[in-house]
Amino acid sequence: MAKKSVDTKKQTKFLITVEEQNILRVAAAIKNESMAEFCRNVVMQQAYNIVKKFKSSKGS
């Protein structure tokens, strides 16, 4: 019997304007990434920076 595969990736939807979507599309094309990959990378970098800043302020 075939094993059931489990997809660990989740989809998150953002409500953005057409203008914002165009900006994201251009930025993703410049970085040669898909729009989804580009958005994920930007969000993860921002989240990482916030956590890093929070941890450093707690340690002081």
C-alpha angles and dihedrals in degrees: 000000000000117000117241109247118226118215108213094186117099126200120230121193124210126196106228135161123251089252092053090048091053091051091050092047092052093046091049091049091051089053090044092236134123114262091247092050092047093050092047092051093049093048093047092049091050092047091049091051092050093050092045092050091046093050093048092050091049091052094053 
